[in-house]
Structure formats: C-alpha cells, structure tokens
C-alpha cells in the first residue's frame, strides 16, 4: 500500500509490516517489521534506532555515535579519537597518539600523554603536572602557591 500526502511525503506499507517513507526533504525512513528504524538524511547522515532503545548514528564525515539503552554513549571520530560518556557523567577520551583524558562528574580532570606525562586539575582549581620521571609541580587553585617535587 502506497500513500502520498499533500506535502509530497510518500509512505509504503508492505504486507509483512515493513514500512518506508520518503519525505519531501529527501529523508528516507525505513522501519522493519520488528520496529527497528533507519533514517537516512539528505546530508548522508544515517541514524539507526533499535527496539531496545539503543542507536547508532554515522555522520557524513565518518564519525559514529553509538548510544546504549542505558543512555551511555561512545563517539568514534574519523581521525580515531574515541570519547566514551557514562550515565554517571564520567568521560574518557583517547586518541590514536596515546593521549588519554578522563573527566569526572565532580569536575576533576586527568590527562595522560603518550610519553607518561600527567596533568590533573582538581575541582578547586588546583593543578598538578608530573613528568614521566616523577618530577613536577602543583599550583594552588587560587594561583598563589606553587610546590615543586622531585622524583
């Protein structure tokens, strides 16, 4: 069965329960008999929504966003950078060069570089940097006190 409305949207309903729609703006929506939906937008973005509430979006630049049914999600950029976001608000970003950045719900941020250097920012603004050899410094949140440390 095919239906076309006054706006130019075309909807096809098949006997097996599958549906497809081509909207006037060029968006195509396909729904399986089980309820999984695939939307293809005019810019090439594809969004698949599963019956369990999870989804996967692929952007024209190759970026993929996968959302799980609990609301956590992962972004995988075309350059290989990966960002994972938990429902707790914790975020973990990694990139192909070995950089790792973890952000916590309380605002604390820890960064580890491929060479072993780490940097940490605490919720009060205190900043700590540590070299791979264990030396480093700490700067108070008000930027008034600095403490150096050796390995």
CORFEN-V334937 format. One record per helix or strand of 3 or more residues. SS is the DSSP state (@ for helix, = for strand). FROM is the first residue (numbers start at 1). LEN is the number of residues. If there is no record, write none. Layout:
ss=SS from=FROM len=LEN
ss=SS from=FROM len=LEN
This chain:
ss== from=2 len=3
ss== from=10 len=4
ss== from=19 len=4
ss== from=28 len=4
ss== from=37 len=4
ss== from=46 len=4
ss== from=55 len=4
ss== from=64 len=4
ss== from=73 len=4
ss== from=82 len=4
ss== from=91 len=4
ss== from=100 len=4
ss== from=109 len=4
ss== from=118 len=4
ss== from=127 len=4
ss== from=136 len=4
ss== from=146 len=4
